[in-house]
Structures are given as C-alpha cells and as structure tokens.
Amino acid sequence: MAYSSSLTDPEWEIFEPLLLQKLPTQKQTRPPNWTKREIVDGILYQLKNGCNWQDLPQDFPPYSTVYWHYKQWRAAGVFEELMSALHGQVREPVKKSPSGRR
C-alpha cells in the first residue's frame, strides 16, 4: 500500500543508487527479509506522521527493524550525506541555467 510519504518509482530510481553509495558496508550474514525501499518508506512514514515507531502500519517491516536501520543510518551520517547529494543534483541545473547566474 502506498502512503503520501512513500517514494514514487521515479523518486526511488534517483534515491536508491545514492542510498547504496552512502550506506556503511556490512557483512551480509543472511538474505534480508525486507527491501531497502520498504525500510525507507517506513522511516519516511514515521518522520512525516510523527507516530510512535510501534504504531507503524502493518504493511511496513516490523517497527524494530525500521527503527534499527534508522538509528544505524542516522549515526553513520547517511541522511545528511543523502540530503547533500540530492541538494547538489537539484542545484546543478539551476547553476547552469541563464536565470540561475548572478
């Protein structure tokens, strides 16, 4: 089920490669039960709606999984790096446009 906080397919196409670049490398012990997209959508849902982690809808991975990834990624600075990279992608075309120059 899609929520207003969920990334669209075109947004995910931009976001996923950046996320995979920024995530800390981990030793893979077993295949994950949840995709990165499901985890990101759970994080975005909680951040947008401000609900308790335990109140995430059942369509998301378990709240403990979503929260664990959120804590790990936040501590590693993943969100700041993603925002910086996304901001740079948006600003680049503006810098090149004639109206973007001062």
Rosetta blueprint (number, residue, H / E / L):
1 M L
2 A L
3 Y L
4 S L
5 S L
6 S L
7 L L
8 T L
9 D H
10 P H
11 E H
12 W H
13 E H
14 I H
15 F H
16 E H
17 P H
18 L H
19 L H
20 L H
21 Q H
22 K H
23 L L
24 P L
25 T L
26 Q L
27 K L
28 Q L
29 T L
30 R L
31 P L
32 P L
33 N L
34 W L
35 T L
36 K H
37 R H
38 E H
39 I H
40 V H
41 D H
42 G H
43 I H
44 L H
45 Y H
46 Q H
47 L H
48 K H
49 N H
50 G L
51 C L
52 N L
53 W H
54 Q H
55 D H
56 L L
57 P L
58 Q L
59 D L
60 F L
61 P L
62 P L
63 Y H
64 S H
65 T H
66 V H
67 Y H
68 W H
69 H H
70 Y H
71 K H
72 Q H
73 W H
74 R H
75 A H
76 A L
77 G L
78 V H
79 F H
80 E H
81 E H
82 L H
83 M H
84 S H
85 A H
86 L H
87 H H
88 G H
89 Q H
90 V H
91 R H
92 E H
93 P H
94 V H
95 K H
96 K H
97 S L
98 P H
99 S H
100 G H
101 R L
102 R L
